[in-house]
């Protein structure tokens, strides 16, 4: 089993805790540094906050971050390594990702070489 962020649990907790504390989305935005529109989107299950934003929300609204996670069956671990389990579209995506990683690595090595000359 692995833990997975539940956006519906997050939306419910953020909405309920915000209302219990009599905060508007605007107030909560000011306290957390998260734009009011993003707060609205979190409450509508339309936006997943970053870890930093999640920590700020948990701190200000006083909830345990663990409460927004659910148990999830592990499925298709190492899917990128077992290419037969991928659709053509997914294979293309993995191939593109590898190309980008190699390109980034080459740029990094080149940058280091230039800086050391």
C-alpha positions as CSV (number, residue, x, y, z in Angstrom):
1,X,0.0,0.0,0.0
2,X,1.1,3.5,-0.7
3,X,-0.4,6.9,0.4
4,X,-1.9,9.2,-2.1
5,X,-3.1,12.8,-1.8
6,X,-6.9,12.9,-1.8
7,X,-8.0,16.1,-3.5
8,X,-11.6,15.7,-2.4
9,X,-10.5,15.2,1.3
10,X,-8.2,18.2,1.0
11,X,-11.1,20.3,-0.5
12,X,-13.4,19.3,2.3
13,X,-10.9,19.9,5.1
14,X,-9.8,23.3,3.7
15,X,-13.4,24.5,3.1
16,X,-14.7,23.3,6.6
17,X,-11.7,24.5,8.6
18,X,-11.7,27.9,6.8
19,X,-15.4,28.3,7.6
20,X,-15.0,27.2,11.2
21,X,-12.4,29.9,11.6
22,X,-14.6,32.5,9.9
23,X,-11.9,33.1,7.2
24,X,-12.9,34.2,3.7
25,X,-10.9,32.8,0.9
26,X,-9.2,36.2,0.7
27,X,-8.2,36.1,4.4
28,X,-6.8,32.6,4.0
29,X,-4.9,33.7,1.0
30,X,-3.3,36.6,2.9
31,X,-2.4,34.3,5.8
32,X,-0.9,31.6,3.7
33,X,0.5,33.6,0.8
34,X,-1.6,31.5,-1.6
35,X,-3.6,33.4,-4.1
36,X,-7.4,33.6,-3.3
37,X,-8.1,32.1,-6.7
38,X,-5.9,29.1,-5.9
39,X,-7.7,28.7,-2.6
40,X,-11.0,28.6,-4.5
41,X,-9.6,26.1,-6.9
42,X,-8.4,23.9,-4.0
43,X,-11.9,23.9,-2.5
44,X,-13.4,23.0,-5.9
45,X,-10.9,20.1,-6.3
46,X,-9.4,21.8,-9.3
47,X,-5.9,22.5,-8.0
48,X,-3.3,20.5,-6.1
49,X,-1.1,22.7,-3.8
50,X,2.7,22.3,-3.6
51,X,4.1,20.7,-0.5
52,X,5.0,24.2,0.9
53,X,1.5,25.5,0.2
54,X,0.0,22.3,1.8
55,X,2.2,22.9,4.9
56,X,1.0,26.6,5.2
57,X,-2.7,25.5,4.9
58,X,-2.2,22.8,7.5
59,X,-0.4,25.3,9.8
60,X,-3.0,28.1,9.5
61,X,-6.1,25.9,9.4
62,X,-4.7,23.6,12.1
63,X,-5.1,20.2,10.5
64,X,-2.8,17.2,10.2
65,X,-1.4,16.9,6.7
66,X,-1.7,13.1,7.1
67,X,-5.5,13.5,7.1
68,X,-5.5,14.4,3.4
69,X,-3.8,11.2,2.3
70,X,-5.5,7.9,1.6
71,X,-4.2,4.4,1.2
72,X,-3.9,3.3,-2.4
73,X,-3.0,0.0,-3.9
74,X,0.3,0.1,-5.7
75,X,-0.3,-0.4,-9.3
76,X,2.1,-0.8,-12.2
77,X,5.2,0.2,-10.2
78,X,8.2,0.5,-12.5
79,X,5.8,0.9,-15.4
80,X,8.5,3.0,-17.3
81,X,10.8,0.0,-17.1
82,X,8.3,-2.6,-18.3
83,X,7.5,-1.1,-21.6
84,X,5.0,-3.8,-22.6
85,X,2.7,-2.3,-19.9
86,X,2.6,1.1,-21.6
87,X,0.3,2.4,-24.3
88,X,2.0,3.8,-27.4
89,X,1.2,7.3,-26.1
90,X,2.8,6.6,-22.8
91,X,5.9,5.0,-24.5
92,X,6.2,8.2,-26.5
93,X,6.0,10.3,-23.3
94,X,8.7,8.2,-21.6
95,X,10.9,8.4,-24.6
96,X,10.5,12.2,-24.7
97,X,11.2,12.4,-20.9
98,X,14.5,10.4,-21.4
99,X,15.5,12.7,-24.3
100,X,14.9,15.8,-22.1
101,X,16.9,14.2,-19.3
102,X,19.8,13.4,-21.6
103,X,19.7,16.9,-23.1
104,X,19.6,18.5,-19.6
105,X,22.6,16.3,-18.5
106,X,24.6,17.4,-21.6
107,X,23.8,21.1,-21.0
108,X,24.9,20.7,-17.3
109,X,28.2,19.0,-18.3
110,X,28.8,21.7,-21.0
111,X,28.1,24.5,-18.5
112,X,30.5,23.0,-16.0
113,X,33.2,22.6,-18.7
114,X,32.8,26.3,-19.7
115,X,32.8,27.5,-16.1
116,X,36.0,25.6,-15.4
117,X,37.9,26.9,-18.3
